[in-house]
Amino acid sequence: MPGIDFERLRREITMEQVLTLLGFEPSQRTGDQWYGACPLHKSAPDRSRHFSVHVAIRRYHCHKCHSQGNQLELWAAFTKRELHPAMIDLCRALGREIPWIRRW
Ligand SMILES: [Zn+2]
């Protein structure tokens, strides 16, 4: 299977797009820093703020299950797949083309 241009996906897919697919509803927003219930370990959907996301730099961190990474890694963690198949899945979910790396 050809490689995928992860750098391009990292640039072009926003954290907000991934959070929308996850159905994430922040319980608090402080500028670009959003807090809420963790979509990965399924914390109680109350006013939990274990999960924090910086939407501008596109990084997340959960203070309970300790998962962290960028927006692409968040999708991979949520779908419990390796990054490569997870990115094919993510492009389809967003209705965009997969940026294959073609080597000649
Ligand atoms: Zn968590």
Backbone and ligand atoms as CSV (ligand in chain L), in Angstrom:
chain,resi,resn,atom,element,x,y,z
A,1,MET,N,N,0.854,-1.198,0.000
A,1,MET,CA,C,0.000,0.000,0.000
A,1,MET,C,C,0.891,1.249,0.000
A,2,PRO,N,N,0.576,2.238,-0.840
A,2,PRO,CA,C,1.421,3.442,-0.863
A,2,PRO,C,C,1.347,4.220,0.449
A,3,GLY,N,N,2.363,5.054,0.656
A,3,GLY,CA,C,2.381,5.875,1.855
A,3,GLY,C,C,1.381,7.014,1.773
A,4,ILE,N,N,1.101,7.588,2.926
A,4,ILE,CA,C,0.175,8.720,3.008
A,4,ILE,C,C,0.961,9.933,3.483
A,5,ASP,N,N,0.676,11.077,2.900
A,5,ASP,CA,C,1.337,12.320,3.284
A,5,ASP,C,C,0.738,12.845,4.596
A,6,PHE,N,N,1.257,12.318,5.701
A,6,PHE,CA,C,0.724,12.694,7.023
A,6,PHE,C,C,0.927,14.182,7.311
A,7,GLU,N,N,2.059,14.719,6.835
A,7,GLU,CA,C,2.343,16.143,7.079
A,7,GLU,C,C,1.253,17.029,6.491
A,8,ARG,N,N,0.811,16.642,5.298
A,8,ARG,CA,C,-0.225,17.421,4.639
A,8,ARG,C,C,-1.546,17.305,5.408
A,9,LEU,N,N,-1.868,16.115,5.872
A,9,LEU,CA,C,-3.107,15.939,6.642
A,9,LEU,C,C,-3.037,16.728,7.944
A,10,ARG,N,N,-1.858,16.728,8.533
A,10,ARG,CA,C,-1.635,17.456,9.784
A,10,ARG,C,C,-1.868,18.962,9.570
A,11,ARG,N,N,-1.454,19.457,8.403
A,11,ARG,CA,C,-1.650,20.873,8.070
A,11,ARG,C,C,-3.101,21.188,7.743
A,12,GLU,N,N,-3.743,20.303,7.017
A,12,GLU,CA,C,-5.032,20.633,6.409
A,12,GLU,C,C,-6.259,20.229,7.219
A,13,ILE,N,N,-6.122,19.229,8.065
A,13,ILE,CA,C,-7.279,18.807,8.863
A,13,ILE,C,C,-7.204,19.499,10.218
A,14,THR,N,N,-8.277,20.148,10.596
A,14,THR,CA,C,-8.236,20.891,11.856
A,14,THR,C,C,-8.659,20.000,13.032
A,15,MET,N,N,-8.268,20.417,14.213
A,15,MET,CA,C,-8.691,19.716,15.419
A,15,MET,C,C,-10.217,19.773,15.546
A,16,GLU,N,N,-10.802,20.900,15.159
A,16,GLU,CA,C,-12.267,21.042,15.246
A,16,GLU,C,C,-12.979,20.003,14.384
A,17,GLN,N,N,-12.442,19.723,13.201
A,17,GLN,CA,C,-13.061,18.721,12.324
A,17,GLN,C,C,-13.072,17.346,12.994
A,18,VAL,N,N,-11.946,16.992,13.623
A,18,VAL,CA,C,-11.867,15.691,14.287
A,18,VAL,C,C,-12.803,15.662,15.498
A,19,LEU,N,N,-12.814,16.738,16.264
A,19,LEU,CA,C,-13.684,16.785,17.456
A,19,LEU,C,C,-15.156,16.671,17.064
A,20,THR,N,N,-15.528,17.259,15.941
A,20,THR,CA,C,-16.909,17.169,15.477
A,20,THR,C,C,-17.264,15.724,15.151
A,21,LEU,N,N,-16.348,15.024,14.472
A,21,LEU,CA,C,-16.592,13.612,14.151
A,21,LEU,C,C,-16.735,12.779,15.421
A,22,LEU,N,N,-15.997,13.167,16.451
A,22,LEU,CA,C,-16.039,12.443,17.725
A,22,LEU,C,C,-17.277,12.808,18.554
A,23,GLY,N,N,-17.991,13.828,18.129
A,23,GLY,CA,C,-19.155,14.264,18.896
A,23,GLY,C,C,-18.760,14.950,20.197
A,24,PHE,N,N,-17.544,15.525,20.208
A,24,PHE,CA,C,-17.044,16.166,21.428
A,24,PHE,C,C,-17.721,17.513,21.661
A,25,GLU,N,N,-18.223,17.684,22.867
A,25,GLU,CA,C,-18.844,18.955,23.265
A,25,GLU,C,C,-18.036,19.521,24.421
A,26,PRO,N,N,-17.300,20.604,24.198
A,26,PRO,CA,C,-16.511,21.144,25.307
A,26,PRO,C,C,-17.404,21.651,26.441
A,27,SER,N,N,-17.011,21.355,27.670
A,27,SER,CA,C,-17.761,21.896,28.805
A,27,SER,C,C,-17.209,23.254,29.203
A,28,GLN,N,N,-16.006,23.561,28.700
A,28,GLN,CA,C,-15.410,24.873,28.971
A,28,GLN,C,C,-14.441,25.248,27.870
A,29,ARG,N,N,-14.433,26.519,27.517
A,29,ARG,CA,C,-13.469,27.011,26.540
A,29,ARG,C,C,-12.758,28.213,27.125
A,30,THR,N,N,-11.448,28.188,27.086
A,30,THR,CA,C,-10.676,29.345,27.499
A,30,THR,C,C,-9.771,29.685,26.333
A,31,GLY,N,N,-10.223,30.566,25.484
A,31,GLY,CA,C,-9.483,30.863,24.254
A,31,GLY,C,C,-9.420,29.622,23.389
A,32,ASP,N,N,-8.185,29.253,22.996
A,32,ASP,CA,C,-7.994,28.082,22.146
A,32,ASP,C,C,-7.919,26.790,22.943
A,33,GLN,N,N,-7.981,26.886,24.256
A,33,GLN,CA,C,-7.900,25.705,25.109
A,33,GLN,C,C,-9.313,25.267,25.475
A,34,TRP,N,N,-9.682,24.062,25.069
A,34,TRP,CA,C,-11.016,23.547,25.351
A,34,TRP,C,C,-10.906,22.373,26.307
A,35,TYR,N,N,-11.924,22.222,27.144
A,35,TYR,CA,C,-11.947,21.130,28.121
A,35,TYR,C,C,-13.270,20.389,28.017
A,36,GLY,N,N,-13.239,19.103,28.387
A,36,GLY,CA,C,-14.494,18.366,28.382
A,36,GLY,C,C,-14.294,16.919,28.775
A,37,ALA,N,N,-15.350,16.120,28.604
A,37,ALA,CA,C,-15.282,14.689,28.900
A,37,ALA,C,C,-14.437,14.009,27.824
A,38,CYS,N,N,-13.624,13.051,28.233
A,38,CYS,CA,C,-12.710,12.386,27.308
A,38,CYS,C,C,-13.468,11.424,26.397
A,39,PRO,N,N,-13.345,11.602,25.077
A,39,PRO,CA,C,-14.037,10.679,24.169
A,39,PRO,C,C,-13.319,9.338,24.047
A,40,LEU,N,N,-12.110,9.221,24.618
A,40,LEU,CA,C,-11.330,7.988,24.480
A,40,LEU,C,C,-11.634,6.996,25.588
A,41,HIS,N,N,-11.617,7.439,26.829
A,41,HIS,CA,C,-11.898,6.488,27.910
A,41,HIS,C,C,-13.331,6.613,28.405
A,42,LYS,N,N,-14.138,7.392,27.686
A,42,LYS,CA,C,-15.564,7.499,27.983
A,42,LYS,C,C,-15.827,7.907,29.430
A,43,SER,N,N,-15.288,9.035,29.800
A,43,SER,CA,C,-15.593,9.557,31.128
A,43,SER,C,C,-17.059,9.970,31.146
A,44,ALA,N,N,-17.626,10.005,32.326
A,44,ALA,CA,C,-19.038,10.334,32.463
A,44,ALA,C,C,-19.314,11.664,31.759
A,45,PRO,N,N,-20.370,11.722,30.970
A,45,PRO,CA,C,-20.624,12.937,30.191
A,45,PRO,C,C,-21.226,14.073,31.010
A,46,ASP,N,N,-20.707,14.258,32.200
A,46,ASP,CA,C,-21.196,15.354,33.040
A,46,ASP,C,C,-20.390,16.618,32.759
A,47,ARG,N,N,-19.866,17.226,33.766
A,47,ARG,CA,C,-19.055,18.424,33.565
A,47,ARG,C,C,-17.579,18.076,33.623
A,48,SER,N,N,-17.256,16.838,33.310
A,48,SER,CA,C,-15.880,16.366,33.364
A,48,SER,C,C,-14.966,17.230,32.489
A,49,ARG,N,N,-13.768,17.502,32.967
A,49,ARG,CA,C,-12.815,18.302,32.191
A,49,ARG,C,C,-11.469,17.611,32.116
A,50,HIS,N,N,-11.472,16.267,32.156
A,50,HIS,CA,C,-10.209,15.539,32.100
A,50,HIS,C,C,-9.473,15.759,30.787
A,51,PHE,N,N,-10.259,15.968,29.773
A,51,PHE,CA,C,-9.726,16.019,28.422
A,51,PHE,C,C,-9.500,17.468,28.024
A,52,SER,N,N,-8.272,17.821,27.660
A,52,SER,CA,C,-8.022,19.196,27.242
A,52,SER,C,C,-7.423,19.208,25.837
A,53,VAL,N,N,-7.855,20.171,25.064
A,53,VAL,CA,C,-7.466,20.279,23.663
A,53,VAL,C,C,-7.010,21.700,23.393
A,54,HIS,N,N,-5.906,21.831,22.690
A,54,HIS,CA,C,-5.520,23.152,22.208
A,54,HIS,C,C,-5.823,23.153,20.715
A,55,VAL,N,N,-6.901,23.848,20.317
A,55,VAL,CA,C,-7.349,23.751,18.927
A,55,VAL,C,C,-6.406,24.445,17.948
A,56,ALA,N,N,-5.687,25.476,18.392
A,56,ALA,CA,C,-4.800,26.200,17.482
A,56,ALA,C,C,-3.541,25.387,17.163
A,57,ILE,N,N,-2.925,24.786,18.188
A,57,ILE,CA,C,-1.721,23.984,17.907
A,57,ILE,C,C,-2.078,22.525,17.608
A,58,ARG,N,N,-3.384,22.198,17.740
A,58,ARG,CA,C,-3.895,20.873,17.362
A,58,ARG,C,C,-3.257,19.742,18.167
A,59,ARG,N,N,-3.324,19.916,19.494
A,59,ARG,CA,C,-2.828,18.856,20.372
A,59,ARG,C,C,-3.882,18.588,21.431
A,60,TYR,N,N,-3.923,17.342,21.919
A,60,TYR,CA,C,-4.858,17.013,22.992
A,60,TYR,C,C,-4.121,16.245,24.074
A,61,HIS,N,N,-4.718,16.233,25.255
A,61,HIS,CA,C,-4.157,15.476,26.365
A,61,HIS,C,C,-5.268,15.118,27.329
A,62,CYS,N,N,-5.312,13.857,27.762
A,62,CYS,CA,C,-6.285,13.471,28.780
A,62,CYS,C,C,-5.550,13.223,30.086
A,63,HIS,N,N,-5.972,13.914,31.138
A,63,HIS,CA,C,-5.292,13.811,32.427
A,63,HIS,C,C,-5.653,12.533,33.156
A,64,LYS,N,N,-6.610,11.777,32.655
A,64,LYS,CA,C,-7.002,10.530,33.311
A,64,LYS,C,C,-6.406,9.308,32.599
A,65,CYS,N,N,-6.662,9.162,31.305
A,65,CYS,CA,C,-6.124,7.974,30.604
A,65,CYS,C,C,-4.756,8.254,29.977
A,66,HIS,N,N,-4.276,9.498,30.097
A,66,HIS,CA,C,-2.931,9.898,29.678
A,66,HIS,C,C,-2.679,9.771,28.184
A,67,SER,N,N,-3.726,9.653,27.417
A,67,SER,CA,C,-3.554,9.661,25.968
A,67,SER,C,C,-3.245,11.088,25.545
A,68,GLN,N,N,-2.351,11.253,24.578
A,68,GLN,CA,C,-2.059,12.590,24.084
A,68,GLN,C,C,-1.510,12.522,22.675
A,69,GLY,N,N,-1.566,13.637,21.978
A,69,GLY,CA,C,-1.032,13.673,20.629
A,69,GLY,C,C,-1.653,14.773,19.819
A,70,ASN,N,N,-1.518,14.641,18.493
A,70,ASN,CA,C,-2.108,15.649,17.614
A,70,ASN,C,C,-3.498,15.191,17.156
A,71,GLN,N,N,-4.103,15.969,16.259
A,71,GLN,CA,C,-5.477,15.662,15.848
A,71,GLN,C,C,-5.584,14.335,15.092
A,72,LEU,N,N,-4.514,13.956,14.364
A,72,LEU,CA,C,-4.539,12.697,13.612
A,72,LEU,C,C,-4.444,11.520,14.583
A,73,GLU,N,N,-3.582,11.688,15.587
A,73,GLU,CA,C,-3.407,10.625,16.586
A,73,GLU,C,C,-4.659,10.470,17.441
A,74,LEU,N,N,-5.385,11.571,17.622
A,74,LEU,CA,C,-6.649,11.503,18.361
A,74,LEU,C,C,-7.649,10.619,17.615
A,75,TRP,N,N,-7.741,10.806,16.320
A,75,TRP,CA,C,-8.649,9.980,15.523
A,75,TRP,C,C,-8.223,8.505,15.568
A,76,ALA,N,N,-6.912,8.244,15.446
A,76,ALA,CA,C,-6.401,6.872,15.493
A,76,ALA,C,C,-6.712,6.234,16.848
A,77,ALA,N,N,-6.533,7.004,17.927
A,77,ALA,CA,C,-6.807,6.482,19.271
A,77,ALA,C,C,-8.302,6.194,19.429
A,78,PHE,N,N,-9.123,7.072,18.898
A,78,PHE,CA,C,-10.577,6.923,19.024
A,78,PHE,C,C,-11.063,5.701,18.250
A,79,THR,N,N,-10.510,5.505,17.044
A,79,THR,CA,C,-10.960,4.388,16.211
A,79,THR,C,C,-10.172,3.113,16.498
A,80,LYS,N,N,-9.177,3.221,17.423
A,80,LYS,CA,C,-8.350,2.074,17.829
A,80,LYS,C,C,-7.692,1.399,16.628
A,81,ARG,N,N,-7.105,2.228,15.764
A,81,ARG,CA,C,-6.428,1.702,14.596
A,81,ARG,C,C,-5.046,2.308,14.517
A,82,GLU,N,N,-4.181,1.650,13.720
A,82,GLU,CA,C,-2.879,2.224,13.431
A,82,GLU,C,C,-3.089,3.492,12.623
A,83,LEU,N,N,-2.076,4.368,12.620
A,83,LEU,CA,C,-2.228,5.670,11.969
A,83,LEU,C,C,-2.579,5.541,10.474
A,84,HIS,N,N,-1.911,4.630,9.787
A,84,HIS,CA,C,-2.131,4.514,8.336
A,84,HIS,C,C,-3.592,4.181,7.985
A,85,PRO,N,N,-4.147,3.050,8.475
A,85,PRO,CA,C,-5.565,2.774,8.171
A,85,PRO,C,C,-6.511,3.811,8.771
A,86,ALA,N,N,-6.136,4.383,9.908
A,86,ALA,CA,C,-6.993,5.392,10.536
A,86,ALA,C,C,-7.105,6.636,9.657
A,87,MET,N,N,-6.012,6.973,8.949
A,87,MET,CA,C,-6.047,8.173,8.109
A,87,MET,C,C,-6.888,7.963,6.846
A,88,ILE,N,N,-6.898,6.734,6.340
A,88,ILE,CA,C,-7.760,6.416,5.188
A,88,ILE,C,C,-9.216,6.588,5.619
A,89,ASP,N,N,-9.496,6.045,6.786
A,89,ASP,CA,C,-10.806,6.146,7.400
A,89,ASP,C,C,-11.223,7.610,7.638
A,90,LEU,N,N,-10.275,8.398,8.152
A,90,LEU,CA,C,-10.563,9.801,8.472
A,90,LEU,C,C,-10.845,10.608,7.197
A,91,CYS,N,N,-10.045,10.384,6.150
A,91,CYS,CA,C,-10.277,11.093,4.883
A,91,CYS,C,C,-11.655,10.761,4.340
A,92,ARG,N,N,-12.059,9.504,4.453
A,92,ARG,CA,C,-13.390,9.115,3.964
A,92,ARG,C,C,-14.473,9.786,4.796
A,93,ALA,N,N,-14.271,9.805,6.109
A,93,ALA,CA,C,-15.276,10.421,6.991
A,93,ALA,C,C,-15.436,11.907,6.691
A,94,LEU,N,N,-14.336,12.548,6.261
A,94,LEU,CA,C,-14.384,13.981,5.967
A,94,LEU,C,C,-14.694,14.247,4.490
A,95,GLY,N,N,-14.831,13.189,3.708
A,95,GLY,CA,C,-15.149,13.339,2.292
A,95,GLY,C,C,-14.050,14.024,1.500
A,96,ARG,N,N,-12.807,13.733,1.856
A,96,ARG,CA,C,-11.687,14.347,1.139
A,96,ARG,C,C,-10.791,13.261,0.536
A,97,GLU,N,N,-9.963,13.680,-0.415
A,97,GLU,CA,C,-9.084,12.714,-1.053
A,97,GLU,C,C,-7.943,12.332,-0.122
A,98,ILE,N,N,-7.485,11.094,-0.279
A,98,ILE,CA,C,-6.344,10.632,0.511
A,98,ILE,C,C,-5.068,11.089,-0.192
A,99,PRO,N,N,-4.200,11.840,0.495
A,99,PRO,CA,C,-2.963,12.319,-0.158
A,99,PRO,C,C,-1.884,11.243,-0.210
A,100,TRP,N,N,-2.031,10.347,-1.161
A,100,TRP,CA,C,-1.034,9.281,-1.317
A,100,TRP,C,C,0.314,9.864,-1.710
A,101,ILE,N,N,1.370,9.238,-1.221
A,101,ILE,CA,C,2.716,9.612,-1.663
A,101,ILE,C,C,3.079,8.671,-2.791
A,102,ARG,N,N,3.248,9.210,-3.955
A,102,ARG,CA,C,3.547,8.364,-5.115
A,102,ARG,C,C,5.039,8.427,-5.404
A,103,ARG,N,N,5.661,7.273,-5.421
A,103,ARG,CA,C,7.095,7.215,-5.724
A,103,ARG,C,C,7.233,6.608,-7.104
A,104,TRP,N,N,8.092,7.211,-7.904
A,104,TRP,CA,C,8.236,6.739,-9.295
A,104,TRP,C,C,9.531,5.983,-9.442
L,1,ZN,ZN,ZN,-9.154,9.866,28.691
